[in-house]
Amino acid sequence: MPQDEAVIGCTGKVLVGTRGSTGPGEILVRVRGGSETFLAWSEDPLPTGATVLVIESRGCREVGVIEWVDPLDALGDPAEPTEE
């Protein structure tokens, strides 16, 4: 099956929770100037609404994902004043 290289490295939102090794869920990914849905497989179950990172293409609109937390979120909002 052909790989979809464009989606690897993209982030998305879980629309239907994944079930780990027992079955896929569904995610919405912003890619190619729009949004597309994919069947998503993960090692561990992921709940609806989780943010994910696409780590592999399994061909034919199926991807492997991991839960994703943007490391820049830890820096906080630069527009907010800091306490001194």
Phi and psi in degrees as a GROMACS rama.xvg file:
@    title "Ramachandran Plot"
@    xaxis  label "Phi"
@    yaxis  label "Psi"
@TYPE xy
-70.3547  140.007  PRO-2
-81.842  148.266  GLN-3
-106.629  84.761  ASP-4
-64.4685  -27.8019  GLU-5
-63.0795  -27.2681  ALA-6
-86.563  -19.553  VAL-7
-65.6848  129.526  ILE-8
94.2506  -8.04268  GLY-9
-82.4168  153.772  CYS-10
-103.423  158.956  THR-11
-155.936  179.911  GLY-12
-116.22  140.369  LYS-13
-76.9453  122.789  VAL-14
-92.4988  -39.0804  LEU-15
-129.253  121.224  VAL-16
-54.2472  142.477  GLY-17
-81.1371  160.516  THR-18
-119.345  26.4387  ARG-19
65.03  -136.073  GLY-20
-72.8069  -11.1754  SER-21
-88.0988  -9.0218  THR-22
166.255  160.005  GLY-23
-83.8023  167.446  PRO-24
-117.573  -158.195  GLY-25
-134.796  139.545  GLU-26
-127.308  158.378  ILE-27
-113.103  124.387  LEU-28
-123.709  136.883  VAL-29
-86.0358  114.634  ARG-30
-154.51  148.943  VAL-31
55.6607  36.6461  ARG-32
77.4543  11.1383  GLY-33
-152.102  -161.991  GLY-34
-122.462  138.642  SER-35
-135.931  150.824  GLU-36
-101.789  149.518  THR-37
-140.615  149.212  PHE-38
-70.7113  135.428  LEU-39
-125.078  127.42  ALA-40
-106.604  140.334  TRP-41
-139.813  155.748  SER-42
-65.8243  -42.9129  GLU-43
-114.043  152.187  ASP-44
-59.6431  141.269  PRO-45
-125.261  135.495  LEU-46
-79.8219  159.276  PRO-47
-56.0698  135.674  THR-48
94.4069  -12.96  GLY-49
-66.7499  148.699  ALA-50
-90.2175  136.117  THR-51
-129.4  159.151  VAL-52
-115.376  128.478  LEU-53
-78.1871  121.709  VAL-54
-109.812  -14.2034  ILE-55
-158.758  152.602  GLU-56
-102.028  131.414  SER-57
-104.386  13.566  ARG-58
78.2968  161.818  GLY-59
44.0528  52.3607  CYS-60
64.5284  30.9335  ARG-61
-124.439  138.106  GLU-62
-135.784  159.397  VAL-63
-100.888  138.029  GLY-64
-134.714  159.672  VAL-65
-129.869  156.254  ILE-66
-65.9145  144.605  GLU-67
-131.213  130.68  TRP-68
-122.547  120.924  VAL-69
-63.6561  120.43  ASP-70
-62.4754  -23.4422  PRO-71
-72.3979  -20.0019  LEU-72
-62.4328  -29.0316  ASP-73
-67.2326  -21.0432  ALA-74
-77.2347  -17.1099  LEU-75
82.0898  178.988  GLY-76
-86.2087  118.436  ASP-77
-66.2994  -16.4612  PRO-78
-77.7341  -19.2135  ALA-79
-81.2812  137.636  GLU-80
-69.2763  145.73  PRO-81
-92.4834  149.879  THR-82
-83.5548  139.29  GLU-83
